[in-house]
Structure formats: C-alpha cells, structure tokens
C-alpha cells in the first residue's frame, strides 16, 4: 500500500544495470536455501537421513524438499498442502530422485513420526537462514520490501489486493496480531516508510544511485555482484539515515539539489551529534543502580 507500483520497472532496470544480476528473487531464494541446507545446516539434514537408513539418497531428497518448502514450516496436519507442494516441486526439479521422495512421503506426512517433526523444525531454520539472512542481502532491487513476511518480488499492493488480504486474515486468523515491527524486523516502520517514498522518485533515485555507484571501487577479491549488491543495499539506508539539515533557500530541510526532493527526509527528527551532549546529560538518561525506573 505504501509502495508506488509504477516504480517497479525503473527500479528493476536500475538494479539490473548496476549489479548485472539477471536472476529473479525466486532464483536467489533457491540458491540461498540450498547453500544453507548443504553447509551450516548440513548436520541437521544428516540427522534427518539417519531416521530413514533404509532409503538410499535420502540426504539428497531431503535437501530438495527443504529447498522446495514454500513456507517456513507446517504444523501437521495444518499446512499439509505446503508439504504436498514441496513434494511435487522437488520431483519436478529432480526427477532422478522422484522414487526416493515417494519413499519418504508417508513418514513426512505423519505428525506422529519423528521424521515429520524434525523435518518441520529444520525447514523453518533453512527458510530463515536461506531467505532472511541470505537472499534478502543478495537481491537488493528495493530493500524496503526485504522484510520477514514480505515478498521482495512483489512491488507494492493495490487497494483491492489489500482488502482481499485483510478479509482473508479476518476469516482465518481473527485474533492474530497486526504489527509493523518485531524482533526480526530489519528496519523500523519509520525507516521503511521513508524508503517507500523512493518508489515515487525513480528518476531522482537513479541519478543519486549512479553517482554513488561510481564511488564504489571494483572488488579486488570475491564476487563483484556481492560487493555491488551490498553497497546498493546500504545506499537507501544511508539516504534515510542522513540527519535533517536546513539548506540555504530551502527552509523545509534537505536542499532539493542534495536528494532530489526534500520530502525524503522532511519527517526526520532534528539530529544531535553525541559529541555535543554533555557528560551530565548522557549520564542523566541512565537510571543509577538501585534507583526505580
């Protein structure tokens, strides 16, 4: 609702231009989850495979299923349709493992089976580490969308889509919490609101992004894409973090020649550098030991 959908094409073109990355977000999700499942969480996959010692190639099949899970996890029998979706997807992607996956299906669908219980736990971890902590940092088309529960591939949502989602939520989760920020949120709601404004200013942002891009030297080691994506991800954060200043001839805040339009940072609170705070002031903000807060 807060992202101008008209900005998708120019942002997409700018992202491809500056990074050279032609992959979709879905491609990054698959790569990220596979990386996690075959490295830092490999021991968990082996633990699952030990529960089915009579199934050859179980490690490979379980890895494909974890990569294919479309949600964090199921709570069988709730979410059985997502397991079914993962099974079908894994078989399409790896037809050579179709028989192995079929041999695992019944046990994975049984909530009383230890294999199913542990698979559900591991699938959530693979999604968290592979998507939140990997794909979100590799795919930086518009970082305001790179949030837990969001979909960076969907550039905004129209009013009809919003009302449809609200009705579905009312019907399925009427007591669910609606929040703008949690302990998993990468950026606060105020920051995301400022970043969302960039979707309305694609030309201005493209000009600034290209200028900043020229200041980033080519990576001497490691993948160029990784370095570029990381710098691109930080530029919008830098934009929203710049303190509000008053420029000559522009009483509303940041001069138009600095960031395109003063509205980008007009809502920023006045900035007080830490060095200007007296020791007394800094100490006064911290309750002394034993005092009541």
C-alpha atoms as one frame of an Amber mdcrd trajectory, in Angstrom:
protein
   0.000   0.000   0.000   2.881   2.384   0.708   4.944   1.465  -2.356   4.129
   3.080  -5.698   3.726   0.162  -8.082   4.552   2.417 -11.036   8.152   2.465
  -9.844   8.724  -1.249 -10.395  10.055  -1.152 -13.947  12.559   1.694 -13.453
  13.774   0.155 -10.190  14.114  -3.230 -11.843  16.072  -1.745 -14.744  18.326
   0.194 -12.389  19.020  -2.909 -10.312  19.980  -4.946 -13.393  22.132  -2.097
 -14.697  24.137  -1.553 -11.534  24.549  -5.157 -10.436  24.419  -7.152 -13.646
  22.187  -9.595 -11.779  19.611 -11.078 -14.146  18.200 -13.593 -11.670  14.781
 -13.307 -10.066  14.156 -13.195  -6.347  12.867 -16.778  -6.574  16.244 -17.814
  -8.008  18.000 -16.200  -5.044  15.674 -17.986  -2.620  16.523 -21.376  -4.108
  20.250 -20.599  -4.101  20.172 -19.297  -0.533  18.211 -22.209   0.887  20.363
 -24.746  -0.924  23.513 -23.070   0.369  22.269 -23.228   3.956  20.966 -26.794
   3.687  24.292 -28.020   2.317  26.605 -26.084   4.645  25.737 -24.625   8.042
  22.644 -26.828   8.499  24.070 -29.901   6.794  24.312 -31.729  10.109  20.563
 -31.314  10.597  19.884 -32.851   7.201  22.151 -35.792   8.060  20.229 -36.173
  11.331  17.000 -36.491   9.340  18.547 -39.024   6.993  19.618 -41.220   9.895
  15.930 -41.686  10.692  15.476 -43.416   7.311  18.584 -45.623   7.000  16.829
 -47.935   4.537  16.217 -45.124   1.985  19.170 -44.552  -0.369  19.975 -40.962
  -1.350  17.793 -39.720   1.495  20.139 -36.783   2.134  19.749 -35.528  -1.433
  15.972 -35.984  -1.402  15.519 -34.272   1.966  17.672 -31.376   0.798  15.471
 -30.882  -2.270  12.342 -30.979  -0.123  13.727 -28.396   2.286  14.638 -26.102
  -0.599  11.175 -26.554  -2.140   9.132 -25.784   1.006   7.138 -22.640   0.122
   6.634 -21.594   3.773   8.747 -21.668   6.911   7.154 -24.834   8.205   3.958
 -26.814   8.591   2.245 -27.810  11.841   0.799 -31.079  10.660  -1.940 -31.663
   9.927  -2.121 -27.896   9.463  -0.093 -26.975   6.408  -0.138 -30.419   4.808
  -0.859 -28.726   1.487   2.506 -26.947   1.649   4.303 -30.247   2.168   2.423
 -31.607  -0.840   3.513 -28.584  -2.863   7.136 -29.119  -1.828   6.989 -32.793
  -2.774   5.593 -32.034  -6.225   8.121 -29.261  -6.792  11.078 -31.395  -5.689
  10.025 -34.196  -8.026   9.809 -31.778 -10.950  13.215 -30.288 -10.210  14.894
 -33.621  -9.522  13.064 -36.359 -11.437  16.015 -38.649 -10.703  15.011 -38.506
  -7.017  11.271 -38.985  -7.553  11.246 -42.569  -6.260  13.294 -41.606  -3.197
  10.931 -38.737  -2.395   7.954 -41.047  -2.811   9.520 -43.409  -0.275   9.667
 -40.550   2.251   6.201 -39.097   1.664   4.177 -41.186   4.090   6.504 -40.628
   7.012   6.903 -36.911   6.334   3.113 -36.515   6.334   2.612 -38.335   9.655
   2.603 -35.818  12.552   3.362 -38.657  14.993   6.549 -39.635  13.148   9.830
 -38.232  14.434  10.955 -37.673  10.856   7.995 -35.374  10.222   8.505 -33.485
  13.488  12.184 -32.876  12.862  11.654 -32.018   9.197   9.194 -29.293  10.181
  11.722 -27.832  12.607  14.580 -27.892  10.109  12.510 -26.402   7.278  11.900
 -23.280   9.343  15.607 -22.870  10.022  16.506 -23.351   6.361  13.971 -20.721
   5.345  15.148 -18.252   7.981  18.844 -18.553   7.221  18.489 -19.078   3.479
  15.991 -16.313   2.766  16.028 -13.737   5.568  19.776 -13.861   6.102  20.979
 -14.697   2.594  18.598 -13.954  -0.288  17.463 -10.664   1.271  21.075  -9.474
   1.269  21.800 -10.612  -2.276  18.693  -9.285  -4.001  18.582  -5.536  -3.404
  16.179  -4.201  -6.012  14.144  -2.317  -3.382  15.250  -3.042   0.175  12.118
  -1.619   1.805  10.441  -4.872   0.725  13.155  -7.153   2.117  11.415  -7.906
   5.379  10.275 -11.046   7.152   6.768 -11.830   5.965   7.223  -9.686   2.886
   7.858 -10.588  -0.722  10.619  -8.596  -2.458   9.363  -9.941  -5.785   6.013
  -8.130  -5.363   6.427  -4.401  -5.861   3.599  -2.987  -3.796  -0.015  -3.993
  -3.353  -3.078  -2.219  -4.697  -6.173  -1.356  -2.612  -8.130  -4.349  -3.907
  -5.325  -6.718  -3.014  -5.012  -5.176   0.426  -8.727  -5.553   1.170  -8.672
  -9.138  -0.064  -5.740  -9.941   2.223  -7.483  -8.237   5.159 -10.651 -10.251
   4.603  -8.670 -13.476   4.392  -6.841 -12.635   7.593 -10.123 -11.832   9.347
 -11.569 -15.173   8.286  -8.526 -17.326   9.088  -6.707 -15.503  11.895  -9.181
 -13.101  13.544  -7.156 -12.901  16.768  -3.782 -12.588  15.055  -1.575  -9.643
  15.898  -1.096  -6.955  13.283   2.254  -5.294  13.801   4.630  -3.111  11.845
   7.770  -4.189  13.688   9.058  -7.252  15.567  12.401  -8.534  16.867  13.013
  -9.942  13.346  12.413  -6.671  11.523  15.488  -5.439   9.700  14.287  -1.835
   9.518  11.796   0.058  11.640   8.423   1.133  10.337   9.523   4.762  10.115
  12.570   3.815   8.062  10.537   1.662   5.693   8.043   4.499   5.260  10.850
   6.829   4.186  12.326   4.240   1.855   8.897   3.674   0.310   8.933   7.291
  -0.888  11.815   6.393  -3.201   9.367   4.335  -5.274   7.702   7.637  -6.186
  11.040   9.165  -7.223  12.664   6.585  -9.519  14.446   9.120 -11.720  15.876
  11.120  -8.824  16.955   7.966  -7.007  18.547   6.527 -10.166  20.643   9.669
 -10.576  21.881   9.533  -6.985  22.427   5.756  -7.068  24.563   6.003 -10.203
  26.657   8.754  -8.620  27.200   6.655  -5.503  27.896   3.583  -7.612  30.781
   5.339  -9.318  32.365   5.954  -5.930  32.492   2.226  -5.135  35.737   0.711
  -6.497  35.662  -2.654  -8.207  36.077  -5.503  -5.741  39.669  -6.760  -5.830
  38.650 -10.128  -4.455  35.425 -12.046  -4.144  32.330 -11.847  -6.355  31.715
  -8.406  -7.826  27.972  -8.931  -7.542  28.194  -9.474  -3.792  30.079  -6.211
  -3.283  27.732  -4.251  -5.534  24.596  -5.727  -4.005  25.867  -4.931  -0.519
  26.641  -1.341  -1.440  23.266  -0.969  -3.196  21.524  -2.318  -0.123  23.221
   0.266   2.066  22.555   3.304  -0.113  18.831   3.571   0.663  19.669   3.048
   4.335  22.166   5.889   4.099  19.535   8.095   2.490  17.042   7.582   5.289
  19.724   7.915   7.979  21.097  11.300   6.889  20.129  13.837   9.568  17.763
  16.611   8.663  19.636  19.803   7.888  18.496  23.203   6.772  19.932  24.369
   3.483  20.053  27.908   2.208  16.934  28.742   0.274  15.102  25.644   1.473
  13.510  26.093   4.873  11.857  22.700   4.704  15.061  20.740   5.269  17.351
  18.995   2.818  18.029  21.061  -0.280  16.487  19.749  -3.474  19.907  19.548
  -5.092  21.052  17.056  -2.436  18.484  14.266  -2.603  16.060  15.241  -5.297
  13.166  16.291  -3.073  13.105  17.485   0.489  10.156  15.213   1.279  12.530
  12.260   1.554  13.772  13.399   4.922  11.242  16.045   5.924   9.902  13.796
   8.676  13.322  13.159  10.229  13.752  14.361  13.814  16.411  17.008  14.472
  19.831  15.368  14.847  22.068  15.977  17.858  25.592  14.537  17.478  26.649
  12.507  20.531  29.754  14.677  20.902  27.609  17.727  21.692  25.919  16.054
  24.647  27.459  16.865  27.981  28.627  14.078  30.251  25.956  15.131  32.725
  23.261  14.896  30.059  24.352  11.441  28.946  24.504  10.145  32.484  21.124
  11.578  33.373  19.446   9.351  30.815  20.626   6.183  32.581  18.953   5.268
  35.906  21.518   4.826  38.647  21.929   1.378  40.162  19.286   0.755  42.759
  17.005   3.560  41.590  13.468   2.893  40.486  12.912   3.230  36.774
